[in-house]
Amino acid sequence: MNVMMDKMKDVVFTQLAEITRTESGSIETATSLICDAIQDDVMVHVLGTGAHSAMAAEEVLWRAGGLAAWNPIIDPGTSLIHGARKSISFERLPGYGIGVLDAYGVGQNKKEVMIIVNAYGIDQMCLDVAFECQNRGVKTIGITSKEYARAVSLDDPVRHSSRKNLFEVVDVCIDSHVPYGDAAVNVEGLESKVGSVSTFCNCFIMNSLVANIAQELVRRGIDPPVFVSANVPGGLEANVKWEEKYGHRVRHLL
């Protein structure tokens, strides 16, 4: 047995078990909001406001077993591919997130939903987006860690100017339970922890939402817009109807 692999497995399993134990109600509330939007044929946006948080949006784009109805907002300014240090500068730039919403046409319909993913939920971009979505009448779902946010001093310069936390501002909060600092595995002889868990938590929540949404849409008598893997026989052909339905609205689908 590889001891460090076993430690990493235990940490991740513990995180996912805690989310499952505590966040069922929030998942159900978020599911209802999203299903209402899909039923009304309006957009459900997903935005990870940060370099690694963006992986949650990429996770649900054109995903086998995923929903075609997502509109993942994949912003180049906060993408690691253009420079890691540069990405955090955009993340902390006042007003930048509002420009991203404008670029993606968020808020054209008052029934839209925005999922904001950010492990710590304290910085300028995630809160600018949350406040601006409120102004535009867009319902917000936050995937963020209350523990992480509470651990950061209110006067820390990395915080949004409002000193608010994302979980306090959104309509629905799904607590990702990411520990302060993100890394969670101890190595003997090393002061710093290793092995970040936020991506596991974020993607687990997003895929849990997918499963719950599909189940609720079936209950409502609606055909869930689910993609089949493009790497199985007939997969590409099966997905055409959803690409035709959503391709003109989902920026990165086609």
C-alpha positions in Angstrom: 0.0 0.0 0.0 1.2 3.5 -0.8 0.8 5.4 2.5 0.5 8.9 0.9 -2.1 7.7 -1.6 -4.1 6.2 1.3 -3.9 9.5 3.2 -5.1 11.4 0.1 -7.9 9.0 -0.4 -9.0 9.3 3.2 -9.0 13.1 3.1 -11.0 13.2 -0.1 -13.5 10.6 1.1 -13.9 12.6 4.3 -14.6 15.8 2.4 -17.2 14.2 0.1 -18.9 12.4 3.0 -19.2 15.7 4.9 -20.7 17.4 1.8 -23.2 14.5 1.4 -24.1 14.6 5.1 -24.7 18.4 5.4 -25.6 19.8 2.0 -28.6 17.7 0.8 -31.1 20.5 1.5 -29.0 23.1 -0.4 -28.6 20.7 -3.3 -32.4 20.2 -3.4 -33.0 23.9 -3.3 -30.5 24.6 -6.1 -31.9 21.7 -8.1 -35.4 23.3 -8.0 -34.1 26.7 -9.2 -32.1 25.2 -12.0 -34.9 22.9 -13.2 -37.3 25.9 -13.2 -34.8 27.7 -15.5 -34.4 24.7 -17.8 -38.2 24.2 -17.9 -38.6 27.9 -18.9 -35.8 27.5 -21.4 -33.6 30.2 -19.9 -29.8 30.1 -19.3 -28.1 28.4 -16.4 -24.6 29.9 -16.1 -21.6 28.4 -14.3 -18.6 30.6 -13.5 -15.6 29.7 -11.5 -14.1 33.0 -10.4 -10.5 32.0 -10.1 -7.9 29.9 -11.9 -8.7 26.6 -10.3 -12.3 27.3 -9.5 -12.8 27.6 -13.3 -12.3 23.8 -13.5 -15.9 23.4 -12.2 -17.2 25.2 -15.3 -15.0 23.2 -17.6 -16.1 20.0 -15.9 -19.7 20.4 -17.1 -19.0 21.6 -20.6 -19.9 18.9 -23.3 -19.5 16.3 -20.6 -20.5 12.6 -21.0 -23.5 12.2 -18.7 -23.7 15.9 -18.3 -26.3 18.5 -19.1 -26.4 20.5 -22.4 -28.3 23.2 -20.6 -25.3 24.6 -18.7 -23.6 27.8 -20.0 -20.1 27.5 -18.7 -18.4 30.9 -18.6 -14.7 30.2 -19.3 -12.9 33.5 -18.9 -9.5 33.9 -20.5 -8.4 36.6 -18.0 -8.5 34.2 -15.0 -7.3 31.2 -17.0 -3.9 29.7 -15.9 -3.0 29.3 -19.6 -2.2 33.0 -19.8 -0.2 33.1 -16.6 -0.9 32.0 -13.1 0.2 35.3 -11.4 -1.7 37.3 -14.1 -4.9 35.3 -13.3 -5.0 36.3 -9.7 -4.5 40.0 -10.7 -7.8 39.8 -12.8 -9.5 37.9 -10.0 -8.8 40.8 -7.6 -9.5 43.6 -10.1 -12.6 45.7 -9.1 -15.3 45.6 -11.8 -13.6 42.9 -13.9 -16.3 40.3 -13.1 -19.0 42.7 -14.2 -17.3 43.0 -17.6 -17.3 39.2 -17.8 -21.0 39.1 -17.2 -21.5 41.7 -19.9 -19.4 39.7 -22.4 -21.5 36.6 -21.9 -24.8 38.5 -21.9 -25.8 37.4 -18.4 -29.1 38.7 -17.2 -31.1 39.1 -20.5 -33.8 37.1 -18.8 -34.9 37.6 -15.2 -35.3 33.8 -14.7 -31.7 33.0 -15.3 -29.5 31.3 -12.7 -25.8 31.8 -12.0 -23.7 29.2 -10.2 -20.6 31.0 -8.7 -17.8 28.6 -7.7 -15.0 29.8 -5.5 -13.4 27.9 -2.7 -12.8 30.8 -0.3 -15.5 33.2 -1.6 -14.0 36.5 -0.4 -12.4 38.2 -3.3 -13.4 41.0 -5.6 -14.5 39.0 -8.7 -16.8 36.5 -7.0 -18.6 39.1 -4.9 -18.8 41.6 -7.8 -20.4 38.9 -9.8 -22.8 38.0 -7.0 -23.9 41.6 -6.3 -24.3 42.4 -10.1 -26.4 39.2 -10.6 -28.7 40.5 -7.8 -28.9 43.8 -9.6 -29.8 42.0 -12.9 -32.4 39.8 -11.2 -30.4 36.6 -11.8 -30.7 34.0 -9.0 -27.4 33.0 -7.6 -26.0 29.7 -6.2 -22.7 29.8 -4.5 -20.4 26.8 -4.2 -17.9 27.9 -1.6 -16.4 27.0 1.8 -17.8 28.8 4.8 -14.9 27.6 7.0 -12.3 29.1 4.6 -14.1 32.4 4.3 -14.5 32.7 8.1 -10.8 32.0 8.6 -9.7 35.1 6.6 -9.6 38.3 8.6 -12.1 40.9 7.6 -9.4 43.5 7.2 -7.2 41.3 4.9 -6.5 43.1 1.7 -7.4 40.1 -0.5 -11.0 40.6 0.6 -13.7 42.3 -1.4 -14.3 45.9 -0.5 -17.6 45.1 1.1 -15.9 42.7 3.5 -18.8 40.2 2.7 -18.4 36.5 2.1 -19.9 34.9 -0.9 -22.0 32.5 1.2 -23.7 35.5 2.8 -24.7 37.1 -0.5 -26.0 34.3 -2.8 -29.6 33.0 -2.8 -28.4 29.5 -2.2 -25.1 28.3 -0.7 -23.7 24.8 -1.1 -20.9 24.5 1.3 -17.9 22.8 -0.2 -16.2 22.4 3.2 -12.8 23.1 1.8 -10.4 23.6 4.7 -8.5 26.8 5.1 -5.5 26.7 2.8 -7.1 24.0 0.6 -4.2 21.5 1.0 -5.1 18.8 3.5 -2.5 16.0 3.7 0.3 16.1 6.3 3.8 14.9 5.4 6.1 14.0 8.2 9.0 16.5 8.4 7.2 19.1 6.3 5.4 22.1 7.8 3.2 22.8 4.9 0.3 20.5 4.0 0.0 19.1 0.4 -2.8 17.7 -1.7 -5.5 20.3 -2.5 -9.1 19.1 -2.3 -11.1 22.0 -3.7 -11.4 20.6 -7.2 -12.6 17.2 -5.9 -15.3 19.0 -3.8 -16.4 21.4 -6.5 -16.7 18.7 -9.2 -18.5 16.3 -6.8 -21.1 19.0 -6.1 -21.5 19.9 -9.8 -22.0 16.3 -10.8 -24.3 15.7 -7.8 -26.4 18.6 -9.1 -26.5 17.0 -12.6 -27.8 13.8 -11.1 -30.4 15.5 -9.0 -31.5 17.8 -11.9 -31.9 14.9 -14.3 -34.0 13.0 -11.7 -36.2 16.1 -11.1 -36.7 16.8 -14.8 -37.9 13.2 -15.3 -40.3 13.7 -12.4 -41.6 16.8 -14.1 -42.1 14.9 -17.4 -39.3 16.8 -19.1 -36.6 15.0 -21.2 -33.4 15.9 -19.5 -30.8 17.3 -22.0 -28.1 14.8 -21.2 -25.0 14.3 -23.4 -23.8 10.8 -24.3 -20.1 10.2 -24.5 -18.8 11.2 -28.0 -16.4 8.3 -27.6 -19.0 5.5 -27.8 -20.7 4.3 -31.0 -23.5 6.7 -32.0 -22.5 9.2 -29.3 -21.9 12.1 -31.6 -25.1 11.5 -33.5 -27.1 11.2 -30.2 -25.9 14.6 -29.1 -26.9 16.5 -32.2 -30.4 17.4 -31.0 -29.0 19.0 -27.9 -26.2 20.8 -29.8 -28.9 22.2 -32.1 -31.1 23.3 -29.2 -28.3 24.9 -27.1 -25.4 25.5 -29.4 -26.5 29.1 -30.4 -26.7 30.1 -26.7 -23.9 28.2 -25.0 -20.7 30.2 -26.0 -18.2 27.3 -25.8 -20.3 24.4 -27.0 -19.7 24.4 -30.8 
